[in-house]
Amino acid sequence: MEGGLVSREVISFAILEGRYPTTMRITDLSRDDASGITQAANLLHESFRSRSSAWPDIGSAQNEVILSLGSPKISRVALDESGRVVGWVGAQPQYDGLVWEIHPLVVAPQSRRRGIGRALVRDVEALVGARGGLTLWLGSDDELGETSLANVDLYAGLPARLSGFRSGGEHPAPFYERLGFHLVGVLPDANGRGKPDIFFAKWIG
Ligand SMILES: CC(C)(COP(=O)(O)OP(=O)(O)OC[C@H]1O[C@@H](n2cnc3c(N)ncnc32)[C@H](O)[C@@H]1OP(=O)(O)O)[C@@H](O)C(=O)NCCC(=O)NCCS
C-alpha cells in the first residue's frame, strides 16, 4: 500500500487535533469493508438527493463508492469514535497524475461545521502532493440556482461573470474558498439548461 497506512493516519490525527476528538481518524476505504462502503453510499445518497440528480438511489451511490476504490485512486473515510463513517472523499488522477480531481466529498449532516470536510481535503492534498500532483480540482454543480452562474447566458461576458461570482444557500463554494481553492471555470448547462458545473482548483505542488 502506497505511503503506509500508519503514516497516513498520523497526518490526519494532527490535522484534526483541537477541532474534533482525537479519536476521530481518517483512513483508506477498503474494497473488503462492506459496511464502510454502504455507509459512504448512504451519506452520498442522503446528502445529495435534494440537491442533485446524480445519485437518485442507494444503488447508484453504492456504484459510485465502488468506482472510487482501487489504485491509483484515493478513497478515504473519516471515522468517529465508534468507527462510524461521518465523511468520505474520493480523488482520481488525470493528466498523468499532475492533476487530481476530488470526486465526491461528503460529510454527515449532523457532523458538519466541525472541521471534518477540511480534514478530508487536507488529507487528500497531502496524499496527492506526495504522489507528485500539482493541481487539485473539483466540479461543484449548481442545480438549484444558488450561484450567480446559474440561469444566465454564460457565453456572454464570461470573465465578468467569473470575477463577480457569488453563492448562497447550501452551495459549497464558500467551503472550497476557505480552503484556498480558486474559481477557475464553469461548464454551461452541464446539468440541464441554466444548471452549470462550477470548477474550483488549488495549487498543491
Ligand atoms: C461541503 C461539506 C463537505 C463541508 O464539510 P464540513 O465538515 O461542514 O466543513 P468544515 O467544517 O471543515 O468547514 C471548513 C470551513 O468552511 C466553512 N464552511 C463549510 N461549509 C460552508 C458553507 N456551506 N457555507 C459557508 N462556509 C462553509 C466552515 O465554516 C469552515 O470555516 P472556518 O475556516 O472559518 O473554520 C459539507 O457541508 C457537505 O457534505 N455538504 C453536502 C455535500 C457537498 O456539497 N459536497 C461538496 C460537493 S462539490
The ligand as an SDF file (V2000), in Angstrom:
LIG
                    3D

 48 50  0  0  0  0  0  0  0  0999 V2000
  -19.2910   20.9200    1.8860 C   0  0  0  0  0  0  0  0  0  0  0  0
  -19.0560   19.9990    3.1100 C   0  0  0  0  0  0  0  0  0  0  0  0
  -18.2290   18.7950    2.6570 C   0  0  0  0  0  0  0  0  0  0  0  0
  -18.2760   20.7980    4.1640 C   0  0  0  0  0  0  0  0  0  0  0  0
  -17.9210   19.9240    5.2300 O   0  0  0  0  0  0  0  0  0  0  0  0
  -17.7860   20.4500    6.7470 P   0  0  0  0  0  0  0  0  0  0  0  0
  -17.1940   19.3550    7.5480 O   0  0  0  0  0  0  0  0  0  0  0  0
  -19.0700   21.0170    7.1980 O   0  0  0  0  0  0  0  0  0  0  0  0
  -16.7510   21.6550    6.5630 O   0  0  0  0  0  0  0  0  0  0  0  0
  -15.7280   22.2200    7.6580 P   0  0  0  0  0  0  0  0  0  0  0  0
  -16.3870   22.1950    8.9990 O   0  0  0  0  0  0  0  0  0  0  0  0
  -14.4290   21.5240    7.5290 O   0  0  0  0  0  0  0  0  0  0  0  0
  -15.5990   23.7420    7.1710 O   0  0  0  0  0  0  0  0  0  0  0  0
  -14.3660   24.3710    6.8170 C   0  0  0  0  0  0  0  0  0  0  0  0
  -14.6490   25.8720    6.7000 C   0  0  0  0  0  0  0  0  0  0  0  0
  -15.6200   26.0980    5.6730 O   0  0  0  0  0  0  0  0  0  0  0  0
  -16.7760   26.7530    6.2220 C   0  0  0  0  0  0  0  0  0  0  0  0
  -17.9660   26.1970    5.5750 N   0  0  0  0  0  0  0  0  0  0  0  0
  -18.3130   24.9000    5.4730 C   0  0  0  0  0  0  0  0  0  0  0  0
  -19.4640   24.7800    4.7830 N   0  0  0  0  0  0  0  0  0  0  0  0
  -19.8350   26.0350    4.4440 C   0  0  0  0  0  0  0  0  0  0  0  0
  -20.9500   26.5740    3.7330 C   0  0  0  0  0  0  0  0  0  0  0  0
  -21.9200   25.7980    3.2070 N   0  0  0  0  0  0  0  0  0  0  0  0
  -21.0240   27.9250    3.5890 N   0  0  0  0  0  0  0  0  0  0  0  0
  -20.0750   28.7430    4.1190 C   0  0  0  0  0  0  0  0  0  0  0  0
  -18.9750   28.2780    4.7880 N   0  0  0  0  0  0  0  0  0  0  0  0
  -18.8800   26.9470    4.9490 C   0  0  0  0  0  0  0  0  0  0  0  0
  -16.7390   26.4210    7.7090 C   0  0  0  0  0  0  0  0  0  0  0  0
  -17.4440   27.3790    8.4750 O   0  0  0  0  0  0  0  0  0  0  0  0
  -15.2440   26.4350    7.9820 C   0  0  0  0  0  0  0  0  0  0  0  0
  -14.8170   27.7900    8.0850 O   0  0  0  0  0  0  0  0  0  0  0  0
  -13.5800   28.2690    9.0220 P   0  0  0  0  0  0  0  0  0  0  0  0
  -12.3840   28.2210    8.1140 O   0  0  0  0  0  0  0  0  0  0  0  0
  -13.9580   29.6350    9.4250 O   0  0  0  0  0  0  0  0  0  0  0  0
  -13.4610   27.3000   10.1480 O   0  0  0  0  0  0  0  0  0  0  0  0
  -20.4060   19.5490    3.7420 C   0  0  0  0  0  0  0  0  0  0  0  0
  -21.1900   20.6730    4.0210 O   0  0  0  0  0  0  0  0  0  0  0  0
  -21.2000   18.5890    2.8710 C   0  0  0  0  0  0  0  0  0  0  0  0
  -21.0010   17.3870    2.9250 O   0  0  0  0  0  0  0  0  0  0  0  0
  -22.1530   19.1480    2.0830 N   0  0  0  0  0  0  0  0  0  0  0  0
  -23.0260   18.3160    1.2350 C   0  0  0  0  0  0  0  0  0  0  0  0
  -22.2700   17.6590    0.1200 C   0  0  0  0  0  0  0  0  0  0  0  0
  -21.4960   18.6510   -0.7340 C   0  0  0  0  0  0  0  0  0  0  0  0
  -21.9690   19.7270   -1.0760 O   0  0  0  0  0  0  0  0  0  0  0  0
  -20.2540   18.2500   -1.0900 N   0  0  0  0  0  0  0  0  0  0  0  0
  -19.4000   19.0260   -1.9590 C   0  0  0  0  0  0  0  0  0  0  0  0
  -19.7680   18.7230   -3.3750 C   0  0  0  0  0  0  0  0  0  0  0  0
  -18.7490   19.6300   -4.5150 S   0  0  0  0  0  0  0  0  0  0  0  0
  1  2  1  0
  2  3  1  0
  2  4  1  0
  2 36  1  0
  4  5  1  0
  5  6  1  0
  6  7  2  0
  6  8  1  0
  6  9  1  0
  9 10  1  0
 10 11  2  0
 10 12  1  0
 10 13  1  0
 13 14  1  0
 14 15  1  0
 15 16  1  0
 15 30  1  0
 16 17  1  0
 17 18  1  0
 17 28  1  0
 18 19  1  0
 18 27  1  0
 19 20  2  0
 20 21  1  0
 21 22  1  0
 21 27  2  0
 22 23  1  0
 22 24  2  0
 24 25  1  0
 25 26  2  0
 26 27  1  0
 28 29  1  0
 28 30  1  0
 30 31  1  0
 31 32  1  0
 32 33  2  0
 32 34  1  0
 32 35  1  0
 36 37  1  0
 36 38  1  0
 38 39  2  0
 38 40  1  0
 40 41  1  0
 41 42  1  0
 42 43  1  0
 43 44  2  0
 43 45  1  0
 45 46  1  0
 46 47  1  0
 47 48  1  0
M  END
$$$$
